[in-house]
Amino acid sequence: MRSSLFFKLLGAFALVILALAVIVTVLVNRATAGQFRLYSDRNGQLWASQLAPQLADYFAQRGSWQGSEAVLGGSGGMTGSGMGMMGSGGMGMKGSGVAGASDMWAMMGLRVVLADTRGQVISDSADLLTGQTLPAAGLATGTAIQVNGQTVGTLIGASLAAPVAASPAGAFLKDVNRSILLAVLAAGVIALALGALLFFQLTAPIRQLTAAAHAISAGDLSQRVAMRSGDELGELAGAFNKMAENLAALEGQRRQMVADVAHELRTPLSVIQANVEAMQDGILPADAEQLASLHEETLLLNRLVADLRLLSLAEAGQLKLELTESDLGELVSRAAERLRPTAEAKGVALVVEVTPDLPRVRVDADRFTQMIGNLVDNALCYTPALGRIVVAVGWGAGSGKTRTPTVTVTDTGSGIAPEDLPHVFDRFYRGDKSRARASGGSGLGLAIVRQLAESHQGKVWAESPVFHAPDGSGFGTRIVVIF
């Protein structure tokens, strides 16, 4: 179950959420810290600008910066013990020596640095730069302290690199980080829940398709899946159902073909077996007449097997055609002439009509002649005496270069029922189920015609309006072949 698509998608989605959560947390944290530091720097500069005049008074009174460490914080070598921040003229705030002043700045999240005119740090509330000399770029960010128009020092106010946790600044950043983390966790849980619901809806149709596919592979061709949407999954379900319907139809055709083949083979084999057994028992003489009858049945068997092989090759695309430039009118006339004696014996008029100046067409002459022979032979089976069969070769619909050569075989028979018309080119199909082989053929003639036409990149169809005018005109069935 762990390898199912649902858990794979959910796991991938969880990884994406985790990656986004980490990225968002880091970026928001950095942005918040940066903006807070910018705020603190500006606040420090504001404090520096407010302290500068008072520090100028301090310097004017003392004449030096000695003792300022106790006011601003740091450990420059002197300590104070309860002295006023600025003496009698100070800021009006009381400190508690070096530690007290440093703690006050730290609680505010600020750091103040006092440097003399040489840039040497006199006092650093963070006690990091005391005694060191600042570069000119660092001094430029501070506030100059002037006495009588002369600069006596520089006061720099900035934010602490890492605010004290117990300070308001540290507490603020801690609360912001906690809120970011909780928001990211809540959003991740909600996104994961919604993703699980979405993935379940996506994988449910796939599970149904899988179950139906397994059932079909086991032989149950009645399986279908519900089409609940018009998206790709809905199209997949529709394609699956269409495939299942085609498989069911092909399986039905296969079973019907096996039954038809068995039926068609059983009749001549039964005749041969019965005649041979009668000859062995002395009931029938083994003379030329009986042998001729057996020979006729074997010829019928051989023709049936040959037709089946031809169909299988054509359907598999393995039928080899010897294409040559041929005259369709000549081929049609040749095929019709072979069956003219049969038509005359049955009292059916066989007419060939050829349009002049037809172009030569690349066809397999033998296969084309076989196709026309099958069409005429099929028409003879269903055309009564005094009927008429017209084999015509001409142009099809269209004009100019779009016109195609067309062969039609039209008879004046009883026609084909509308429900049988779509199936006349199926193997072993007979509209009249009561017809025997003698009157209805083997059921392969029109199937071979369709396969041969398609092998020549052509089309074939049947028309059967069953129209007969009082003067005897009209027709029952017309087979149309275009190339």
C-alpha positions as CSV (number, residue, x, y, z in Angstrom):
1,M,0.0,0.0,0.0
2,R,3.0,2.3,0.7
3,S,3.9,2.2,-2.9
4,S,0.5,3.3,-4.1
5,L,0.1,6.4,-6.2
6,F,-1.9,8.1,-3.5
7,F,0.9,7.9,-0.9
8,K,3.6,8.8,-3.5
9,L,1.7,12.0,-4.4
10,L,1.0,12.7,-0.8
11,G,4.6,12.2,0.2
12,A,5.8,14.4,-2.7
13,F,3.3,17.1,-1.7
14,A,4.5,16.9,1.9
15,L,8.1,17.4,0.8
16,V,7.1,20.4,-1.2
17,I,5.2,21.8,1.7
18,L,8.2,21.2,4.0
19,A,10.6,22.8,1.6
20,L,8.2,25.8,1.2
21,A,7.8,26.1,5.0
22,V,11.5,26.2,5.5
23,I,12.1,28.7,2.8
24,V,9.2,30.9,3.9
25,T,10.3,30.7,7.6
26,V,13.9,31.6,6.8
27,L,13.0,34.4,4.4
28,V,10.3,36.0,6.6
29,N,12.6,35.7,9.7
30,R,15.5,37.4,7.8
31,A,13.2,40.1,6.5
32,T,11.7,40.7,10.0
33,A,15.1,40.8,11.6
34,G,16.5,43.1,8.9
35,Q,13.6,45.5,9.2
36,F,13.8,45.4,13.0
37,R,17.5,46.1,12.8
38,L,16.9,49.0,10.5
39,Y,14.3,50.4,12.9
40,S,16.7,50.0,15.8
41,D,19.5,51.7,13.8
42,R,17.3,54.6,13.2
43,N,16.2,54.6,16.8
44,G,19.9,54.5,17.8
45,Q,20.7,57.5,15.5
46,L,17.8,59.4,17.1
47,W,19.1,58.7,20.6
48,A,22.6,59.7,19.4
49,S,21.2,63.0,18.1
50,Q,19.4,63.7,21.4
51,L,22.5,62.7,23.6
52,A,25.0,64.7,21.5
53,P,24.2,68.1,23.0
54,Q,24.2,66.8,26.5
55,L,27.5,65.0,25.9
56,A,28.8,68.3,24.5
57,D,27.9,70.0,27.8
58,Y,29.6,67.2,29.7
59,F,32.8,67.7,27.7
60,A,32.6,71.5,28.1
61,Q,32.3,71.1,31.9
62,R,35.0,68.5,32.3
63,G,37.3,69.4,29.5
64,S,37.8,65.8,28.5
65,W,35.9,62.5,28.1
66,Q,37.2,61.1,31.4
67,G,34.4,59.3,33.2
68,S,32.0,59.1,30.3
69,E,32.3,55.3,30.4
70,A,30.2,55.2,33.5
71,V,27.5,57.2,31.7
72,L,27.4,55.3,28.4
73,G,28.5,51.9,29.6
74,G,31.6,49.8,28.8
75,S,34.8,49.2,30.7
76,G,37.2,51.8,29.6
77,G,39.1,51.6,32.8
78,M,36.9,53.7,35.1
79,T,33.8,52.7,37.0
80,G,31.1,54.8,38.6
81,S,29.0,54.1,41.7
82,G,25.8,55.9,41.7
83,M,27.0,59.0,39.9
84,G,24.6,61.2,37.9
85,M,24.4,60.4,34.3
86,M,25.5,63.9,33.4
87,G,26.3,65.4,36.7
88,S,24.3,68.4,37.7
89,G,23.8,69.4,34.2
90,G,23.1,65.9,32.9
91,M,20.1,64.2,31.3
92,G,18.1,64.0,34.4
93,M,18.4,60.2,34.5
94,K,20.1,58.2,37.1
95,G,22.4,55.2,36.3
96,S,24.0,52.6,38.3
97,G,27.5,52.7,37.1
98,V,28.9,50.9,34.1
99,A,26.7,47.8,34.4
100,G,23.6,49.8,34.8
101,A,24.1,51.9,31.8
102,S,25.1,48.9,29.6
103,D,22.0,47.0,30.7
104,M,19.8,50.0,30.0
105,W,21.0,50.2,26.4
106,A,20.8,46.4,26.0
107,M,17.3,46.3,27.2
108,M,16.4,48.9,24.6
109,G,18.2,46.8,21.9
110,L,20.6,49.6,21.3
111,R,24.4,50.0,21.4
112,V,26.1,53.4,21.7
113,V,29.8,54.1,20.9
114,L,31.6,57.2,21.8
115,A,34.8,58.1,19.9
116,D,37.2,61.0,20.2
117,T,38.5,63.2,17.5
118,R,41.1,60.6,16.5
119,G,38.4,58.0,16.1
120,Q,39.6,56.0,19.1
121,V,36.7,54.4,20.9
122,I,36.3,55.9,24.4
123,S,33.2,54.0,25.4
124,D,31.2,51.1,23.9
125,S,28.0,50.0,25.7
126,A,28.6,46.5,24.2
127,D,32.2,46.5,25.4
128,L,33.6,45.3,22.1
129,L,35.5,48.2,20.5
130,T,36.8,50.1,23.5
131,G,40.3,51.3,22.8
132,Q,40.1,50.6,19.1
133,T,40.2,53.1,16.3
134,L,37.2,53.4,14.0
135,P,37.6,54.0,10.2
136,A,36.3,57.1,8.7
137,A,33.4,55.3,7.1
138,G,32.3,54.1,10.6
139,L,32.6,57.6,12.0
140,A,30.5,59.1,9.1
141,T,27.4,57.2,10.4
142,G,27.5,58.8,13.8
143,T,26.6,62.2,15.2
144,A,29.3,64.8,15.7
145,I,29.6,66.3,19.2
146,Q,30.7,70.0,19.0
147,V,31.8,72.4,21.6
148,N,32.3,76.1,20.6
149,G,32.1,75.1,17.0
150,Q,34.8,72.4,17.2
151,T,34.1,68.7,17.0
152,V,35.3,66.9,20.1
153,G,33.9,63.5,19.4
154,T,31.5,61.3,17.6
155,L,28.5,59.4,19.1
156,I,27.3,56.4,17.1
157,G,24.0,54.7,17.9
158,A,23.0,51.4,16.4
159,S,21.1,48.2,17.1
160,L,22.6,45.2,18.8
161,A,23.6,42.3,16.5
162,A,21.7,40.0,18.7
163,P,19.2,41.6,21.1
164,V,19.1,40.3,24.7
165,A,16.4,37.6,25.0
166,A,14.9,39.2,28.1
167,S,14.8,42.6,26.5
168,P,11.6,44.0,24.7
169,A,13.5,43.8,21.4
170,G,14.4,40.2,22.0
171,A,10.9,39.3,23.2
172,F,9.4,41.0,20.1
173,L,11.6,39.0,17.7
174,K,10.9,35.8,19.6
175,D,7.2,36.4,19.4
176,V,7.4,37.1,15.6
177,N,9.4,33.9,15.0
178,R,6.9,31.9,17.0
179,S,4.0,33.4,15.1
180,I,5.7,32.7,11.7
181,L,6.4,29.1,12.8
182,L,2.8,28.5,13.9
183,A,1.4,30.1,10.7
184,V,3.6,27.9,8.6
185,L,2.6,24.8,10.5
186,A,-1.1,25.6,10.3
187,A,-0.8,26.4,6.6
188,G,1.1,23.2,6.0
189,V,-1.4,21.0,7.8
190,I,-4.3,22.6,5.9
191,A,-2.5,22.3,2.6
192,L,-1.7,18.6,3.3
193,A,-5.3,17.9,4.2
194,L,-6.6,19.5,1.0
195,G,-3.9,17.8,-1.0
196,A,-4.9,14.4,0.5
197,L,-8.5,15.1,-0.5
198,L,-7.5,16.1,-4.0
199,F,-5.2,13.1,-4.5
200,F,-7.9,10.8,-3.3
201,Q,-10.3,12.2,-5.9
202,L,-7.6,11.8,-8.6
203,T,-6.6,8.3,-7.7
204,A,-10.1,6.9,-7.1
205,P,-10.9,6.8,-10.9
206,I,-7.5,5.2,-11.5
207,R,-8.2,2.5,-8.9
208,Q,-11.5,1.8,-10.7
209,L,-9.7,1.6,-14.1
210,T,-7.2,-0.8,-12.6
211,A,-9.8,-3.0,-11.1
212,A,-11.8,-3.0,-14.4
213,A,-8.6,-3.7,-16.4
214,H,-7.8,-6.7,-14.1
215,A,-11.3,-8.0,-14.6
216,I,-11.0,-7.7,-18.4
217,S,-7.7,-9.5,-18.3
218,A,-9.4,-12.3,-16.4
219,G,-12.0,-12.5,-19.2
220,D,-14.9,-10.3,-17.9
221,L,-15.4,-8.1,-20.9
222,S,-18.6,-6.5,-19.4
223,Q,-16.6,-4.2,-17.2
224,R,-17.1,-0.5,-17.6
225,V,-16.1,2.5,-15.6
226,A,-18.1,5.6,-14.7
227,M,-17.3,8.9,-16.5
228,R,-17.6,11.5,-13.7
229,S,-15.7,14.4,-15.4
230,G,-14.8,15.9,-18.7
231,D,-11.1,16.2,-18.0
232,E,-8.2,13.9,-19.0
233,L,-9.4,11.2,-16.5
234,G,-12.9,11.4,-18.0
235,E,-11.4,11.0,-21.5
236,L,-9.3,8.0,-20.2
237,A,-12.5,6.4,-18.8
238,G,-14.3,7.0,-22.1
239,A,-11.4,5.5,-24.1
240,F,-11.3,2.5,-21.7
241,N,-15.0,1.9,-22.1
242,K,-14.7,2.1,-25.9
243,M,-11.8,-0.3,-25.8
244,A,-13.8,-2.7,-23.6
245,E,-16.7,-2.5,-26.1
246,N,-14.4,-3.2,-29.0
247,L,-12.9,-6.1,-27.2
248,A,-16.3,-7.5,-26.4
249,A,-17.3,-7.1,-30.1
250,L,-14.1,-8.7,-31.3
251,E,-14.5,-11.6,-28.9
252,G,-18.1,-12.1,-30.1
253,Q,-16.9,-12.0,-33.7
254,R,-14.2,-14.5,-32.9
255,R,-16.5,-16.9,-31.3
256,Q,-19.0,-16.5,-34.2
257,M,-16.2,-17.0,-36.7
258,V,-15.1,-20.2,-35.0
259,A,-18.6,-21.4,-35.0
260,D,-19.2,-20.5,-38.6
261,V,-15.9,-22.0,-39.7
262,A,-16.8,-25.2,-37.9
263,H,-20.2,-25.2,-39.5
264,E,-18.9,-24.5,-43.0
265,L,-16.2,-27.2,-42.7
266,R,-18.5,-29.8,-41.2
267,T,-20.9,-29.9,-44.1
268,P,-18.4,-31.0,-46.9
269,L,-16.5,-33.2,-44.4
270,S,-19.8,-34.9,-43.5
271,V,-20.6,-35.5,-47.1
272,I,-17.1,-36.9,-47.8
273,Q,-17.2,-39.1,-44.7
274,A,-20.7,-40.4,-45.5
275,N,-19.9,-41.2,-49.2
276,V,-16.6,-42.9,-48.3
277,E,-18.3,-45.0,-45.6
278,A,-21.1,-45.9,-48.0
279,M,-18.4,-47.0,-50.6
280,Q,-16.7,-49.1,-47.9
281,D,-19.9,-50.7,-47.0
282,G,-20.8,-51.4,-50.6
283,I,-23.9,-49.2,-50.5
284,L,-22.4,-46.8,-53.1
285,P,-20.3,-47.9,-56.0
286,A,-16.7,-46.4,-56.2
287,D,-17.3,-45.2,-59.7
288,A,-16.3,-42.1,-61.5
289,E,-19.5,-40.3,-60.6
290,Q,-19.0,-40.8,-56.8
291,L,-15.4,-39.9,-57.1
292,A,-16.3,-36.7,-59.0
293,S,-18.8,-35.8,-56.2
294,L,-16.0,-36.3,-53.6
295,H,-13.7,-34.2,-55.7
296,E,-16.2,-31.4,-55.8
297,E,-16.5,-31.4,-52.0
298,T,-12.7,-31.3,-51.6
299,L,-12.5,-28.4,-54.0
300,L,-15.1,-26.6,-51.9
301,L,-13.1,-27.3,-48.8
302,N,-9.9,-26.1,-50.5
303,R,-11.7,-22.9,-51.6
304,L,-13.0,-22.2,-48.1
305,V,-9.6,-22.7,-46.6
306,A,-8.0,-20.5,-49.3
307,D,-10.6,-17.8,-48.7
308,L,-10.0,-17.9,-44.9
309,R,-6.3,-17.6,-45.4
310,L,-6.8,-14.7,-47.8
311,L,-8.9,-12.9,-45.2
312,S,-6.4,-13.5,-42.4
313,L,-3.5,-12.2,-44.6
314,A,-5.5,-9.1,-45.6
315,E,-6.6,-8.3,-42.1
316,A,-3.0,-8.7,-40.8
317,G,-1.7,-6.4,-43.6
318,Q,0.5,-9.2,-45.0
319,L,-1.3,-9.6,-48.3
320,K,1.2,-8.9,-51.1
321,L,-0.2,-7.1,-54.1
322,E,1.4,-7.1,-57.5
323,L,0.4,-3.6,-58.6
324,T,0.5,-2.8,-62.3
325,E,-1.0,-0.1,-64.5
326,S,-4.3,-1.7,-65.7
327,D,-7.4,-0.9,-67.6
328,L,-10.4,-1.2,-65.2
329,G,-12.9,-1.7,-68.0
330,E,-10.9,-4.6,-69.4
331,L,-10.5,-6.2,-66.0
332,V,-14.2,-5.8,-65.2
333,S,-15.2,-7.3,-68.6
334,R,-12.9,-10.2,-68.2
335,A,-14.3,-11.0,-64.7
336,A,-18.0,-10.7,-65.9
337,E,-17.4,-12.9,-68.9
338,R,-16.2,-15.7,-66.7
339,L,-19.6,-15.8,-65.0
340,R,-21.7,-15.1,-68.0
341,P,-22.5,-18.8,-68.6
342,T,-23.7,-19.1,-65.0
343,A,-25.9,-16.0,-65.5
344,E,-27.4,-17.4,-68.8
345,A,-28.0,-20.8,-67.2
346,K,-30.0,-19.0,-64.5
347,G,-31.9,-16.7,-66.9
348,V,-30.2,-13.5,-65.6
349,A,-29.1,-10.8,-68.0
350,L,-25.5,-9.7,-67.2
351,V,-24.6,-6.3,-68.7
352,V,-21.2,-4.5,-68.6
353,E,-21.1,-0.8,-69.0
354,V,-17.7,1.0,-69.3
355,T,-17.2,4.7,-69.5
356,P,-14.7,5.6,-72.2
357,D,-11.4,7.3,-71.7
358,L,-11.0,6.1,-68.1
359,P,-7.4,6.5,-66.8
360,R,-5.3,3.4,-66.1
361,V,-5.1,2.5,-62.4
362,R,-2.5,0.7,-60.4
363,V,-4.1,-2.4,-59.1
364,D,-3.4,-6.1,-58.6
365,A,-5.1,-7.5,-61.7
366,D,-5.7,-11.0,-60.3
367,R,-7.1,-9.7,-56.9
368,F,-9.2,-7.1,-58.7
369,T,-10.7,-9.7,-61.0
370,Q,-11.4,-11.9,-58.0
371,M,-13.1,-9.0,-56.2
372,I,-15.4,-8.3,-59.2
373,G,-16.1,-12.0,-59.6
374,N,-17.2,-12.2,-56.0
375,L,-19.5,-9.3,-56.4
376,V,-21.1,-10.7,-59.6
377,D,-21.3,-14.2,-58.0
378,N,-23.0,-12.7,-54.9
379,A,-25.5,-10.8,-57.1
380,L,-26.3,-14.0,-59.0
381,C,-27.2,-15.8,-55.8
382,Y,-29.9,-13.2,-55.0
383,T,-31.2,-12.3,-58.4
384,P,-34.1,-14.4,-59.7
385,A,-34.6,-15.6,-63.2
386,L,-35.4,-12.9,-65.8
387,G,-33.5,-10.5,-63.5
388,R,-30.7,-8.2,-64.5
389,I,-27.2,-7.5,-63.2
390,V,-25.3,-4.4,-64.4
391,V,-21.6,-4.1,-63.8
392,A,-20.6,-0.4,-64.5
393,V,-17.2,1.3,-64.5
394,G,-17.1,5.1,-64.5
395,W,-16.4,8.2,-62.5
396,G,-17.5,8.7,-58.9
397,A,-18.6,11.9,-57.3
398,G,-16.6,15.0,-57.5
399,S,-15.1,17.0,-60.4
400,G,-11.7,17.4,-62.0
401,K,-8.8,15.8,-60.2
402,T,-11.0,14.9,-57.2
403,R,-13.0,12.4,-59.3
404,T,-12.1,8.7,-58.6
405,P,-12.8,5.6,-60.7
406,T,-15.8,3.7,-59.4
407,V,-17.1,0.2,-60.0
408,T,-20.8,-0.6,-59.3
409,V,-22.6,-4.0,-59.4
410,T,-26.3,-3.5,-59.4
411,D,-28.9,-6.3,-59.3
412,T,-32.7,-6.5,-59.4
413,G,-32.9,-9.0,-56.6
414,S,-35.0,-8.8,-53.4
415,G,-32.5,-6.4,-51.7
416,I,-31.1,-6.4,-48.2
417,A,-33.0,-5.6,-45.1
418,P,-32.0,-2.4,-43.4
419,E,-30.9,-4.2,-40.2
420,D,-28.7,-6.5,-42.3
421,L,-27.1,-3.8,-44.5
422,P,-24.3,-2.8,-42.0
423,H,-23.2,-6.4,-41.7
424,V,-23.2,-7.7,-45.3
425,F,-19.4,-7.4,-45.4
426,D,-18.9,-9.4,-42.2
427,R,-17.5,-12.9,-42.5
428,F,-20.1,-15.8,-42.8
429,Y,-22.9,-13.3,-42.5
430,R,-26.2,-14.2,-44.2
431,G,-29.2,-12.0,-44.1
432,D,-31.5,-15.0,-44.6
433,K,-30.4,-17.5,-41.9
434,S,-32.3,-20.3,-43.6
435,R,-30.2,-20.1,-46.8
436,A,-27.9,-23.0,-47.4
437,R,-24.5,-22.9,-49.0
438,A,-26.0,-23.8,-52.4
439,S,-28.2,-20.7,-52.5
440,G,-26.4,-18.3,-50.2
441,G,-22.7,-18.9,-50.7
442,S,-20.1,-19.6,-48.0
443,G,-20.5,-16.1,-46.5
444,L,-16.9,-15.0,-47.3
445,G,-17.3,-13.4,-50.7
446,L,-18.2,-9.9,-49.6
447,A,-15.8,-10.0,-46.7
448,I,-13.0,-10.7,-49.2
449,V,-14.3,-7.9,-51.4
450,R,-14.0,-5.4,-48.5
451,Q,-10.5,-6.5,-47.5
452,L,-9.3,-6.4,-51.1
453,A,-10.8,-2.9,-51.6
454,E,-9.1,-1.7,-48.4
455,S,-5.8,-3.3,-49.5
456,H,-6.0,-1.1,-52.6
457,Q,-6.7,2.0,-50.5
458,G,-10.3,2.0,-51.6
459,K,-13.7,1.8,-50.1
460,V,-16.8,-0.3,-50.6
461,W,-20.3,0.0,-49.4
462,A,-23.8,-1.4,-50.1
463,E,-27.0,0.4,-51.1
464,S,-30.4,-1.3,-51.1
465,P,-33.4,0.9,-51.5
466,V,-35.3,-2.0,-53.1
467,F,-37.0,0.2,-55.8
468,H,-38.8,-1.4,-58.6
469,A,-40.8,0.7,-61.1
470,P,-43.8,-0.7,-63.0
471,D,-41.7,-1.1,-66.1
472,G,-39.3,-3.4,-64.3
473,S,-36.6,-0.8,-63.8
474,G,-35.0,0.0,-60.5
475,F,-32.8,-2.3,-58.4
476,G,-32.6,-4.3,-55.2
477,T,-28.9,-4.0,-54.2
478,R,-26.0,-2.0,-55.4
479,I,-22.4,-2.5,-54.3
480,V,-20.1,0.5,-54.9
481,V,-16.3,0.3,-54.9
482,I,-14.2,3.4,-55.3
483,F,-10.4,3.6,-55.7
